Amino acid sequence: MKTLFHLPSTKTALFALCFLPALLFSQEKVQDTTKVNQLDEVLVSAVRVTTKTPVSFSNLNKEEIKSRNLGQDIPILMNFMPSVVTTSDAGNGVGYTGIRVRGSDATRVNITINGIPYNDAESSGTYWVNMPDFASSVESLQLQRGVGTSTNGAGAFGASLNMLTDSYSKQSSGEISNSGGSFNTRKSTVKFSTGLLNDHFELAGRLSNINSHGYIDRASSDLKSYFLQGTYVGKTSIIKALVFGGTEKTYQSWNGIDGETLHTDRTFNSAGMFTDEFGNTRFYSNETDNYQQDHFQLHWNEKLTAHWSTTIALHYTKGKGYYENYKEDADFADYGLTPVASETTTDLIRQKWLDNDFYGTTFSANYKKDKLDLIVGGGWNKYEGLHYGKVIWARFASTGELGDHYYDDIGLKTDGNIFVKANYQLTKQWSLFGDLQYRNVSYKIASGAVTYVNDHFKFLNPKAGLNYSANAENTFYFSYAKANREPNRTDYEGGNAQSEKLDDFELGWRYDAAKVKINTNIYYMAYKDQLILTGNLDDVGNPIRSNSEKSYRLGLEVDATFALSAKFIIRPNFTISQNKNLDLNVSGENVGTKAIAYSPGLIAGNVLVYKPMAGMQISWFSKFVGEQYMNNIELSSAKLPDYFVNDLNVTYEIKPKSIFKSVVLTGLVNNILDKQYVSNGYMWDVYPYYYPQAGINFLAGLTLKF
């Protein structure tokens, strides 16, 4: 184990580069007469789009994020974006949270941070709990729906989320933020920036701590995170070295509850429950998930000439942690133990560990001149993950020794891609978009000398589209994109999973006037062998998926902004869709055309903003999610009812004449109408289990800026 996870020369060099950016600072680069403005935007230019690109997308900026950023995870802050559905295991948006876009689960949402892949390489999932309060260090984020454009990491199958961390600041600053509220939720954040020293160097950072008891019984969270960024700004270059990460300890709350308990005890949590030797029902106090993840990134962006700019990044992520639980009447053989006398089972406490390394590089070159905007880029990333289990206590330990492993598995994954994409202005009104990506993926799963998976994938993903600007206000677009994607670890463990294919067609209209902005988009996503959620979970709580030979998603998305007056703004959005499996085969039987699980036919949101005076903003957030099934055979017991929830958000900023630059008071009342609702669930055979969400609850915060 030590040999396997010792940093080889590649990672050692990468680690050193992330902490020795001064090696790169020693030489001034090519001078340009034009002052480079907001150079850090180029860090994500290879994976972001503009209105010139025929892709459906939405942006969320720092101002929009901070008004609600009182401790809840990023998916919850994104809840009111088009086609988005979110959920929280603990019921209050802190701890384990999830997001779906157009009905596609989180494994289909490609996540990048400054263009660096974030999705877990094996599961393809995103565990937001590993980077608590990351929203406090996000400058902006962009959600591309559908396949989108080529990006780094696993291919997008439902959406791409690109996050850009804080820009550098020219002026020194400090910030202290504290918030608290229902379920004993507390968040403390400290931020600072030195400003540009000698007009070239800036050091900025953040420390955060979040604690919450959760809405669900014992669904507590103890979350800590940090963010440190060093920036060098030259006339034609910007170099950033970032170190960020977090630790989390959350009491498990992913079991859900059955229908009867939902009506009698909504907050009941079965995790950790056992019966002691005297017949008493008890709960194990440390039925927890524990994980630490640290990220190192080095970015170098260079403007070579008036038309050429380049960016290259190196990254390394270290993750290590376990979840611990109490097991009653466990078979000795399952844990490598020898039976004791007449005993064939034993109560025990186990830990399941994950120790992983993820490292690589991304790069791109951008050429802009006259009618052509060309980007050539790519990346190479490698994942090494060790999975092992330990028994730390047993009622009958027999021959077991502390520290023994009862299983040892390894996952190795290499993912390389290269892409070229271009926007070309054919005429004043017409522009053409083209994008071609090649991905090469190899994945191996082994246990001891036995190799269970050793697959190699080669994917070619073309994309193309047209943009038509009828006038200054109206733009129309059409695009086609093809995507291919490999199975994840759980898919392999569940059976003979196949890679999946998608043809995505998008047709849109954008209207942009002074007081009215409207975006409409019709999409048709045709799948071959889509890995659909079955609604069932495996023995460790991972969602089980299976291939559906033919399926599709057809929908209409509309989002708009109406400035009714200087004080009132309304931002509605809705998605109407049909999501179907065609001639679905379940256990060898053709069950016909059925709705795809976890795909509501209607998703709608609205934000009403009122600004009664300078510095004050009152916002009313509304969200409707239509009914959806938790399996793919439209079983009546698997139907998840629709829900409609509303939040009230108030912010008031005071700018004193001394001491502080700004004092910001923030209040958030979630589910202000006290709706009793369920946002997610799963099936145990034909029996539904639910994740209830909190009724009316509040958070309040105070931010001091100086």
For each residue, the residues with C-beta under 8 A, 3 or more apart:
1: 4 5 355 386 388 408
2: 5 6
3: 6
4: 1 384 386 410
5: 1 2 355 357 384 386
6: 2 3
7: 11 12 15 357
8: 11 12
9: 12 13
10: 13 14 359
11: 7 8 14 15 316 357 359
12: 7 8 9 15 16
13: 9 10 16 17
14: 10 11 17 18 296 314 315 316 359
15: 7 11 12 18 19 296 316
16: 12 13 19 20
17: 13 14 20 21 23 298 314
18: 14 15 21 241 242 243 296 297 298 314 315 316
19: 15 16 241 243 296
20: 16 17 23
21: 17 18 24 25 230 232 239 241 298
22: 25 26
23: 17 20 26
24: 21 27 232 239 300
25: 21 22 232 239
26: 22 23
27: 24
28: 31 234 235
29: 234 235 236 237 302
30: 236 302 303 304 305
31: 28 235 236
32: 36 235 236 303 305 306
33:
34: 306
35: 235
36: 32 39 235 236 237 238 303
37:
38: 41 167
39: 36 42 233 237 238 301 303
40: 43 139 164 167 168 231 238 240 301
41: 38 44 45 164
42: 39 45 238 301 309 311 366
43: 40 114 115 164 240 299 301 311 313
44: 41 47 48 112 114 115 142 162 164
45: 41 42 48 311 364 366 375
46: 115 151 152 311 362 364 366 375 377
47: 44 112 115 149 150 151 152 160 162
48: 44 45 142 162
49: 52 53 55 57 142 144 148 149
50: 53
51: 475 510 512
52: 49 373 423 431 433 467
53: 49 50 149 423 433 465 467
54: 433 465 466 467 477 478 479 506 508
55: 49 144 146 148 149 465 477 479 506
56: 144 145 146 506 508 519 521 523 557
57: 49 142 143 144 145 148
58: 81 82 142 143 145 519 559
59: 140 141 142 143
60: 64 65 77 78 81 140 141 142 143
61: 64 65 139 140
62: 65 66 138 139 140
63: 66 67
64: 60 61 67
65: 60 61 62 68 69 77 135 138 141
66: 62 63 69 136
67: 63 64 617 619 649 651 666
68: 65 72 77 649 668
69: 65 66 72 77 133 135 136
70: 179 181 187 666 668 699 700 701
71: 93 94 133 179 185 186 187 210 212 699
72: 68 69 76 77 92 93 94 97 699
73: 76 77 88 93 94 95 97 128 129 132 135
74: 77 78 97 128 134 135 138 141
75: 78 79 86 97 98 99 128
76: 72 73 79 86 88 93 97
77: 60 65 68 69 72 73 74 135
78: 60 74 75 81 84 86 99 141 143
79: 75 76 84 86 605 621 623
80: 84 573 605 606 607 621 623
81: 58 60 78 84 143 573 605
82: 58 145 557 558 559 573 574 575 603 605
83: 101 102 145 159 555 557 575 603
84: 78 79 80 81 99 100 101 143 603 605
85: 99 100 101 103 600 603 625 679
86: 75 76 78 79 97 98 99 100 679
87: 97 98 99 679 680 691 693
88: 73 76 91 92 93 94 95 96 97 98 679 691 693
89: 95 96 97 216 219 253 254 691
90: 93 94 95 96 212 214 215 216 219 221 250 253
91: 88 214 215 216 219 253 267 691 692 693 694
92: 72 88 182 183 185 212 214 215 670 693 694 697
93: 71 72 73 76 88 90 97 670
94: 71 72 73 88 90 97 185 210 212 214 221 223
95: 73 88 89 90 129 212 214 219 221 223 248 250 253
96: 88 89 90 127 128 129 250 253 254 289
97: 72 73 74 75 76 86 87 88 89 93 94 128 129
98: 75 86 87 88 105 106 680
99: 75 78 84 85 86 87 106 109 126
100: 84 85 86 103 104 105 106 158 598
101: 83 84 85 104 108 109 143 145 158 159
102: 83 145 146 158 159 523 525 553 555 575 577 599
103: 85 100 158 553 577 579 596 598 599 600
104: 100 101 108 109 157 158 159
105: 98 100 108 109 158 533 543 598
106: 98 99 100 109 125 126
107: 119 123 124 125 488
108: 101 104 105 124 156 157 158 159 485
109: 99 101 104 105 106 119 126 156 158 159 160 161
110: 117 119 148 151 153 154 155 156 159 160 161
111: 117 118 119 126 153 160 161 163
112: 44 47 115 116 117 118 151 152 153 160 161 162 163
113: 116 118 163 165 295 297
114: 43 44 163 164 165 240 242 297 299 313
115: 43 44 46 47 112 151 152 162 311 313 362 364
116: 112 113 152 295 297 313 315 362
117: 110 111 112 121 152 153 154 379 381 415
118: 111 112 113 126 153
119: 107 109 110 111 124 125 126 153 154
120: 123 124 125 126 127
121: 117 124 154 358 381 383 385 411 413 415
122: 383 385 411 413 488 489
123: 107 120 488 489 490 542
124: 107 108 119 120 121 154 488
125: 106 107 119 120 488
126: 99 106 109 111 118 119 120
127: 96 120 130 291
128: 73 74 75 96 97 131 132 134
129: 73 95 96 97 132 221 223 248 250 289 291
130: 127 246 248 291 293 319
131: 128 134 225 244 245 246 293
132: 73 128 129 208 210 223 224 225 246 248
133: 69 71 136 137 187 189 206 208 210 223 225 246
134: 74 128 131 137 138 163 225 227 244 246
135: 65 69 73 74 77 138
136: 66 69 133 177 189 191 206 208 227
137: 133 134 165 166 206 227 244
138: 62 65 74 134 135 141 163 164 165 166
139: 40 61 62 164 165 166 167
140: 59 60 61 62 163 164
141: 59 60 65 74 78 138 161 162 163 164
142: 44 48 49 57 58 59 60 161 162
143: 57 58 59 60 78 81 84 101 159 160 161
144: 49 55 56 57 148 149 156 159 160 161 162
145: 56 57 58 82 83 101 102 148 158 159 521 523 557
146: 55 56 102 156 158 159 481 504 506 523 525
147: 155 156 157 461 463 481 482 483 502 504
148: 49 55 57 110 144 145 151 156 159 160 481
149: 47 49 53 55 144 160 421 435 463
150: 47 377 417 419 421 435 436 437 461 463
151: 46 47 110 112 115 148 156 160 162
152: 46 47 112 115 116 117 362 378 379 381 417
153: 110 111 112 117 118 119 379 381 415
154: 110 117 119 121 124 415 485 486
155: 110 147 439 459 461 483 484 485
156: 108 109 110 144 146 147 148 151 159 160 483
157: 104 108 147 483 485 500 502
158: 100 101 102 103 104 105 108 109 145 146
159: 83 101 102 104 108 109 110 143 144 145 146 148 156
160: 47 109 110 111 112 143 144 148 149 151 156
161: 109 110 111 112 141 142 143 144
162: 44 47 48 112 115 141 142 144 151
163: 111 112 113 114 134 138 140 141
164: 40 41 43 44 114 138 139 140 141 167
165: 113 114 137 138 139 227 229 242 244
166: 137 138 139 204 227 229
167: 38 40 139 164
168: 40 193 196 202 204 229 231 233 238 240
169: 172 173 193 195 196 202 204
170: 195 196
171: 193 195
172: 169 193 194 195
173: 169 191 192 193 195 661 705 706
174: 190 191 192 193 705 706
175: 189 190 191 192 703 704 705 706
176: 189 190 703 704
177: 136 187 188 189 190 191 701 702 703 704
178: 186 187 188 189 701 702 703
179: 70 71 185 186 187 666 699 700 701 702
180: 184 185 186 187 699 700 701
181: 70 185 668 697 698 699 700
182: 92 185 694 697 698 699
183: 92 212 213 214 215 694 697
184: 180 211 212 213
185: 71 92 94 179 180 181 182 210 211 212 213 699
186: 71 178 179 180 209 210 211 212
187: 70 71 133 177 178 179 180 208 209 210 701
188: 177 178 208 209
189: 133 136 175 176 177 178 206 207 208 209
190: 174 175 176 177 206 207 208
191: 136 173 174 175 177 204 205 206
192: 173 174 175 204 205 206
193: 168 169 171 172 173 174 202 203 204
194: 172 197 201 202 203 204
195: 169 170 171 172 173 202
196: 168 169 170 199 200 201 202 233
197: 194 200 201 202
198: 201
199: 196 233
200: 196 197 232 233 234
201: 194 196 197 198 230 231 232 233
202: 168 169 193 194 195 196 197 229 230 231 233
203: 193 194 228 229 230 231
204: 166 168 169 191 192 193 194 228 229 231
205: 191 192 226 227 228 229
206: 133 136 137 189 190 191 192 225 226 227 228
207: 189 190 225 226
208: 132 133 136 187 188 189 190 223 224 225 226
209: 186 187 188 189 223 224
210: 71 94 132 133 185 186 187 221 223 224
211: 184 185 186 220 221 222 223
212: 71 90 92 94 95 183 184 185 186 220 221
213: 183 184 185 219 220
214: 90 91 92 94 95 183 218 219 220 221 251 253
215: 90 91 92 183 219 267 692 693 694 697
216: 89 90 91 219 253 267 268 269 692
217: 267 268 269
218: 214 251 253 269 271 272 283 287
219: 89 90 91 95 213 214 215 216 250 251 253 269
220: 211 212 213 214 250 251
221: 90 94 95 129 210 211 212 214 248 249 250 251
222: 211 248 249 250
223: 94 95 129 132 133 208 209 210 211 246 247 248 249 250
224: 132 208 209 210 246 247 248
225: 131 132 133 134 206 207 208 244 245 246 247
226: 205 206 207 208 243 244 245 246
227: 134 136 137 165 166 205 206 242 243 244
228: 203 204 205 206 242 243 244
229: 165 166 168 202 203 204 205 240 241 242 243 244
230: 21 201 202 203 240 241 242
231: 40 168 201 202 203 204 238 239 240
232: 21 24 25 200 201 237 238 239 240
233: 39 168 196 199 200 201 202 237 238
234: 28 29 200 237 238
235: 28 29 31 32 35 36
236: 29 30 31 32 36 302 303 304
237: 29 36 39 232 233 234 300 301 302 303
238: 36 39 40 42 168 231 232 233 234 299 300 301
239: 21 24 25 231 232 298 299 300 301
240: 40 43 114 168 229 230 231 232 297 298 299
241: 18 19 21 229 230 297 298 299
242: 18 114 165 227 228 229 230 295 296 297 298 299
243: 18 19 226 227 228 229 294 295 296 297
244: 131 134 137 165 225 226 227 228 229 294 295
245: 131 225 226 292 293 294 295
246: 130 131 132 133 134 223 224 225 226 292 293
247: 223 224 225 290 291 292
248: 95 129 130 132 221 222 223 224 289 290 291 292
249: 221 222 223 288 289 290
250: 90 95 96 129 219 220 221 222 223 253 288 289
251: 214 218 219 220 221 269 271 272 287 288
252: 255 271 272 287 288 289 323 325
253: 89 90 91 95 96 214 216 218 219 250 269 271
254: 89 96 271 541
255: 252 269 270 271 541 689
256: 681 682 689 690 691
257: 261 262 265 266 268 269 270 689 690 692
258: 261 262 687 688 689 690
259: 262 263 637 687 688 690
260: 263 264
261: 257 258 264 265 266 268
262: 257 258 259 266 678 690 692
263: 259 260
264: 260 261
265: 257 261 268
266: 257 261 262 676 692
267: 91 215 216 217 692
268: 216 217 257 261 265
269: 216 217 218 219 251 253 255 257 272
270: 255 257 273
271: 218 251 252 253 254 255 283 287 325
272: 218 251 252 269 283 284 285 287 325 326
273: 270 281 282 283 284
274: 281 282 283 284 326 328 347
275: 279 280 281 282 328
276: 279 280 282
277:
278:
279: 275 276
280: 275 276
281: 273 274 275
282: 273 274 275 276
283: 218 271 272 273 274 287
284: 272 273 274 287 325 326 349
285: 272
286: 324
287: 218 251 252 271 272 283 284 324 325 326
288: 249 250 251 252 323 324
289: 96 129 248 249 250 252 321 322 323
290: 247 248 249 321 322 323 324
291: 127 129 130 247 248 319 320 321 322 354
292: 245 246 247 248 319 320 321
293: 130 131 245 246 317 318 319 321
294: 243 244 245 317 318 319
295: 113 116 242 243 244 245 315 316 317
296: 14 15 18 19 242 243 315 316 317
297: 18 113 114 116 240 241 242 243 313 314 315
298: 17 18 21 239 240 241 242 313 314 315
299: 43 114 238 239 240 241 242 311 312 313
300: 24 237 238 239 311 312 313
301: 39 40 42 43 237 238 239 309 310 311
302: 29 30 236 237 309 310 311
303: 30 32 36 39 236 237 308 309
304: 30 236 308 309 310
305: 30 32 308
306: 32 34
307: 367 368 369
308: 303 304 305 365 366 367
309: 42 301 302 303 304 365 366 368
310: 301 302 304 363 364 365 366
311: 42 43 45 46 115 299 300 301 302 363 364 366
312: 299 300 361 362 363
313: 43 114 115 116 297 298 299 300 361 362 363
314: 14 17 18 297 298 360 361
315: 14 18 116 295 296 297 298 358 359 360 361 362
316: 11 14 15 18 295 296 357 358 359
317: 293 294 295 296 357 358 359
318: 293 294 356 357
319: 130 291 292 293 294 354 355 356 357 358
320: 291 292 353 354 355 356
321: 289 290 291 292 293 353 354
322: 289 290 291 351 352 353 354
323: 252 288 289 290 351 352
324: 286 287 288 290 349 350 351 392
325: 252 271 272 284 287 349 350
326: 272 274 284 287 347 348 349
327: 330 347 348 349 350
328: 274 275 347
329: 345 346 347
330: 327 334 335 345 346 347 348 350
331: 334 335 344 345
332: 335 337 338 339 340 343 344 345 346 396 398
333: 336 337
334: 330 331 406
335: 330 331 332 348 350 389 391 394 400 406
336: 333 400 404 406
337: 332 333 346 391 394 396 397 398 399 400 406
338: 332 398 399
339: 332 343 344 398
340: 332 343 346 396 398
341:
342:
343: 332 339 340 346 396
344: 331 332 339
345: 329 330 331 332
346: 329 330 332 337 340 343 394 395 396 397 398
347: 274 326 327 328 329 330 394 395
348: 326 327 330 335 391 393 394 395
349: 284 324 325 326 327 391 392 393 394
350: 324 325 327 330 335 389 390 391 392 406
351: 322 323 324 389 390 392
352: 322 323 387 388 389 540
353: 320 321 322 386 387 388 389 390
354: 291 319 320 321 322 385 386 387
355: 1 5 319 320 385 386 388
356: 318 319 320 383 384 385 386
357: 5 7 11 316 317 318 319 383 384 385
358: 121 315 316 317 319 381 382 383 384
359: 10 11 14 315 316 317 381 382
360: 314 315 379 380 381 382
361: 312 313 314 315 379 380 381
362: 46 115 116 152 312 313 315 377 378 379
363: 310 311 312 313 377 378 379
364: 45 46 115 310 311 375 376 377 378
365: 308 309 310 375 376 377
366: 42 45 46 308 309 310 311 373 374 375
367: 307 308 372 373 374 375
368: 307 309 372 373 374
369: 307 372
370: 425
371: 424 425 426
372: 367 368 369 422 423 424 425
373: 52 366 367 368 422 423 424
374: 366 367 368 420 421 422
375: 45 46 364 365 366 367 419 420 421 422
376: 364 365 418 419 420
377: 46 150 362 363 364 365 418 419 420
378: 152 362 363 364 416 417 418 419
379: 117 152 153 360 361 362 363 415 416 417
380: 360 361 414 415 416 417
381: 117 121 152 153 358 359 360 361 414 415 416
382: 358 359 360 412 413 414 415
383: 121 122 356 357 358 411 412 413 414 415
384: 4 5 356 357 358 410 411 412
385: 121 122 354 355 356 357 410 411 412 413
386: 1 4 5 353 354 355 356 408 409 410
387: 352 353 354 407 408 409 410 411
388: 1 352 353 355 405 407 408 409
389: 335 350 351 352 353 405 406 407
390: 350 351 353 403 404 405 406
391: 335 337 348 349 350 394 397 400 404 406
392: 324 349 350 351 402
393: 348 349 397
394: 335 337 346 347 348 349 391 397 398 400
395: 346 347 348
396: 332 337 340 343 346
397: 337 346 391 393 394 400
398: 332 337 338 339 340 346 394
399: 337 338
400: 335 336 337 391 394 397 404
401: 404
402: 392
403: 390
404: 336 390 391 400 401
405: 388 389 390 408
406: 334 335 336 337 350 389 390 391
407: 387 388 389 447
408: 1 386 387 388 405 447 448
409: 386 387 388 445 446 447
410: 4 384 385 386 387 444 445 446 447
411: 121 122 383 384 385 387 443 444 445 489
412: 382 383 384 385 442 443 444 446
413: 121 122 382 383 385 441 442 443 444
414: 380 381 382 383 440 441 442
415: 117 121 153 154 379 380 381 382 383 439 440 441
416: 378 379 380 381 439 440 441
417: 150 152 378 379 380 437 438 439 440
418: 376 377 378 437 438
419: 150 375 376 377 378 435 436 437 438
420: 374 375 376 377 435 436
421: 149 150 374 375 433 434 435 436 463
422: 372 373 374 375 433 434 435
423: 52 53 372 373 431 432 433 467
424: 371 372 373 431 432 433 434
425: 370 371 372 428 430 431
426: 371 430 431 432
427: 430
428: 425 469
429: 468 469 470
430: 425 426 427 466 467 468 469
431: 52 423 424 425 426 466 467 469
432: 423 424 426 464 465 466 467
433: 52 53 54 421 422 423 424 463 464 465 466 467 479
434: 421 422 424 463 464
435: 149 150 419 420 421 422 462 463 464 481
436: 150 419 420 421 460 461 462 463
437: 150 417 418 419 459 460 461 462 463
438: 417 418 419 458 459 460 461
439: 155 415 416 417 457 458 459 461 484
440: 414 415 416 417 456 457 458 459
441: 413 414 415 416 456 457 458 459 486
442: 412 413 414 455 456 457
443: 411 412 413 453 454 455 456 457 486
444: 410 411 412 413 451 453 454 455
445: 409 410 411 451 452 453 454 489 492
446: 409 410 412 449 450 451 452
447: 407 408 409 410 450 452
448: 408
449: 446
450: 446 447
451: 444 445 446 454
452: 445 446 447 492
453: 443 444 445 492
454: 443 444 445 451
455: 442 443 444 486
456: 440 441 442 443
457: 439 440 441 442 443 484 486 499
458: 438 439 440 441
459: 155 437 438 439 440 441 484 485 499
460: 436 437 438 484
461: 147 150 155 436 437 438 439 481 482 483 484
462: 435 436 437 481 482
463: 147 149 150 421 433 434 435 436 437 479 480 481 482
464: 432 433 434 435 479 480 481
465: 53 54 55 432 433 477 478 479 480 506
466: 54 430 431 432 433 477 478 479
467: 52 53 54 423 430 431 432 433 475 476 477
468: 429 430 475 476 477
469: 428 429 430 431 472 474 475
470: 429 474 475 476
471: 474
472: 469 512
473: 511 512 513
474: 469 470 471 509 510 511
475: 51 467 468 469 470 509 510 511 512
476: 467 468 470 508 509 510
477: 54 55 465 466 467 468 506 507 508 509 510
478: 54 465 466 505 506 507 508
479: 54 55 433 463 464 465 466 504 505 506
480: 463 464 465 503 504 505 506
481: 146 147 148 435 461 462 463 464 503 504 506
482: 147 461 462 463 501 502 503 504
483: 147 155 156 157 461 501 502 504
484: 155 439 457 459 460 461 499 500 501 502
485: 108 154 155 157 459 499 500 502 531
486: 154 441 443 455 457 499
487: 491 492 497 498 499 500 531
488: 107 122 123 124 125 491 492
489: 122 123 411 445 492 493
490: 123 493 494 538 542 543 544 545
491: 487 488 494 495 497 531 545
492: 445 452 453 487 488 489 497
493: 489 490 538
494: 490 491 497 538 544 545 546
495: 491 546
496:
497: 487 491 492 494 531 545 546 547
498: 487 529 547
499: 457 459 484 485 486 487 529
500: 157 484 485 487 527 528 529 530 531 547
501: 482 483 484 527 528 529
502: 147 157 482 483 484 485 525 526 527 528 530
503: 480 481 482 525 526
504: 146 147 479 480 481 482 483 523 524 525 526
505: 478 479 480 523 524 525 526
506: 54 55 56 146 465 477 478 479 480 481 521 522 523
507: 477 478 521 522 523
508: 54 56 476 477 478 519 520 521 522
509: 474 475 476 477 518 519 520 521
510: 51 474 475 476 477 517 518 519 520
511: 473 474 475 516 517 518 519
512: 51 472 473 475 517
513: 473 516 517
514: 563
515: 562 563
516: 511 513 560 561 562 563
517: 510 511 512 513 560 561
518: 509 510 511 558 559 560
519: 56 58 508 509 510 511 557 558 559 560
520: 508 509 510 556 557 558
521: 56 145 506 507 508 509 556 557 558
522: 506 507 508 555 556 557
523: 56 102 145 146 504 505 506 507 553 554 555 557
524: 504 505 552 553 554
525: 102 146 502 503 504 505 552 553 554
526: 502 503 504 505 552
527: 500 501 502 530 548 550 551 552 553
528: 500 501 502 549 550
529: 498 499 500 501 547 548 549
530: 500 502 527 547 548 551 596
531: 485 487 491 497 500 545 546 547 548
532: 545 546 547 548 551 581 596 597 632
533: 105 543 544 545 597 598
534: 543 544 545 546 597 631 632 683
535: 597 598 629 630 631 632 638 682 683
536: 543 544 631 682 683 684
537: 541 542 543 544 682 684
538: 490 493 494 541 542 544
539:
540: 352
541: 254 255 537 538
542: 123 490 537 538
543: 105 490 533 534 536 537 682
544: 490 494 533 534 536 537 538
545: 490 491 494 497 531 532 533 534
546: 494 495 497 531 532 534
547: 497 498 500 529 530 531 532
548: 527 529 530 531 532 551 581 584 596 632
549: 528 529 582 583 584 585
550: 527 528 581 582 583
551: 527 530 532 548 579 580 581 582 584 596
552: 524 525 526 527 579 580 582
553: 102 103 523 524 525 527 577 578 579 596 599
554: 523 524 525 577 578 579
555: 83 102 522 523 575 576 577 578 579
556: 520 521 522 575 576 577
557: 56 82 83 145 519 520 521 522 523 573 574 575
558: 82 518 519 520 521 572 573 574 575
559: 58 82 518 519 571 572 573 574
560: 516 517 518 519 571 572 573
561: 516 517 569 570 571
562: 515 516 569 570 571
563: 514 515 516 566 568 569
564: 568 569 570
565: 568
566: 563 611
567: 610 611 612
568: 563 564 565 608 609 610 611
569: 561 562 563 564 607 608 609 611
570: 561 562 564 606 607 608 609
571: 559 560 561 562 606 607 608 609
572: 558 559 560 604 605 606 607
573: 80 81 82 557 558 559 560 604 605 606
574: 82 557 558 559 602 603 604 605
575: 82 83 102 555 556 557 558 602 603 604
576: 555 556 601 602
577: 102 103 553 554 555 556 599 600 601 602 603
578: 553 554 555 601
579: 103 551 552 553 554 555 595 596 599 601
580: 551 552 593 594 595 596
581: 532 548 550 551 584 593 594 595 596 632
582: 549 550 551 552 593
583: 549 550 590 592 593
584: 548 549 551 581 590 591 592 593 594 632 633
585: 549 588 589 590 591
586: 589 591 632 633
587:
588: 585
589: 585 586
590: 583 584 585
591: 584 585 586 594 632 633
592: 583 584
593: 580 581 582 583 584
594: 580 581 584 591 632 633 634
595: 579 580 581 599 628 629 632 634
596: 103 530 532 548 551 553 579 580 581 599 632
597: 532 533 534 535 628 629 630 631 632 638
598: 100 103 105 533 535 628 629 630 680
599: 102 103 553 577 579 595 596 628 629
600: 85 103 577 603 625 626 627 628 642
601: 576 577 578 579 626 627 628
602: 574 575 576 577 624 625 626 642
603: 82 83 84 85 574 575 577 600 624 625 626
604: 572 573 574 575 622 623 624
605: 79 80 81 82 84 572 573 574 621 622 623 624
606: 80 570 571 572 573 621 622
607: 80 569 570 571 572 619 620 621 622
608: 568 569 570 571 619 620 622
609: 568 569 570 571 617 618 619
610: 567 568 617 618 619
611: 566 567 568 569 616 617 618
612: 567 616 618
613: 616
614:
615: 652 653 654 655
616: 611 612 613 650 651 652 653
617: 67 609 610 611 650 651 652
618: 609 610 611 612 648 649 650
619: 67 607 608 609 610 648 649 650
620: 607 608 646 647 648 649
621: 79 80 605 606 607 646 647 648 649
622: 604 605 606 607 608 644 645 646
623: 79 80 604 605 644 645 646
624: 602 603 604 605 642 643 644
625: 85 600 602 603 628 642 643 644 679
626: 600 601 602 603 642
627: 600 601 639 640 641 642
628: 595 597 598 599 600 601 625 639 640
629: 535 595 597 598 599 632 634 635 638 639 640
630: 535 597 598 638 639 640 681 682 683 688
631: 534 535 536 597 634 635 638 683
632: 532 534 535 548 581 584 586 591 594 595 596 597 629
633: 584 586 591 594 638
634: 594 595 629 631 638 639
635: 629 631 638 639 683 686
636: 639
637: 259 686 687 688
638: 535 597 629 630 631 633 634 635 683 686 688
639: 627 628 629 630 634 635 636
640: 627 628 629 630 678 680 681 690
641: 627 677 678
642: 600 602 624 625 626 627
643: 624 625 675 677 678 679
644: 622 623 624 625 675
645: 622 623 670 671 673 675 677 693
646: 620 621 622 623 671 672 673 675
647: 620 621 668 669 670 671 672
648: 618 619 620 621 667 668 669 672
649: 67 68 618 619 620 621 666 667 668 669
650: 616 617 618 619 665 666 667 668
651: 67 616 617 664 665 666 667
652: 615 616 617 664 665 666
653: 615 616 662 663 664 665
654: 615 662 663 664 665
655: 615 661 662 663
656: 659 660 663
657:
658:
659: 656 706
660: 656 663 704 705 706
661: 173 655 705 706
662: 653 654 655 703 704 705
663: 653 654 655 656 660 702 703 704 705
664: 651 652 653 654 701 702 703 705
665: 650 651 652 653 654 700 701 702
666: 67 70 179 649 650 651 652 700 701 702 703
667: 648 649 650 651 698 699 700 701
668: 68 70 181 647 648 649 650 698 699 700
669: 647 648 649 672 696 697 698
670: 92 93 645 647 694 696 697 698 699
671: 645 646 647 674 675 693 694 695 696 697
672: 646 647 648 669 696
673: 645 646 696
674: 671 695 696
675: 643 644 645 646 671 695
676: 266 692 695
677: 641 643 645 692 693
678: 262 640 641 643 681 690 691 692 693
679: 85 86 87 88 625 643 691 693
680: 87 98 598 640 690 691
681: 256 630 640 678 688 689 690 691
682: 256 535 536 537 543 630 688 689
683: 534 535 536 630 631 635 638 686 687 688 689
684: 536 537 687 688 689
685:
686: 635 637 638 683
687: 258 259 637 683 684
688: 258 259 630 637 638 681 682 683 684
689: 255 256 257 258 681 682 683 684
690: 256 257 258 259 262 640 678 680 681
691: 87 88 89 91 256 678 679 680 681
692: 91 215 216 257 262 266 267 676 677 678
693: 87 88 91 92 215 645 671 677 678 679
694: 91 92 182 183 215 670 671 697
695: 671 674 675 676
696: 669 670 671 672 673 674
697: 92 181 182 183 215 669 670 671 694
698: 181 182 667 668 669 670
699: 70 71 72 179 180 181 182 185 667 668 670
700: 70 179 180 181 665 666 667 668
701: 70 177 178 179 180 187 664 665 666 667
702: 177 178 179 663 664 665 666
703: 175 176 177 178 662 663 664 666
704: 175 176 177 660 662 663
705: 173 174 175 660 661 662 663 664
706: 173 174 175 659 660 661
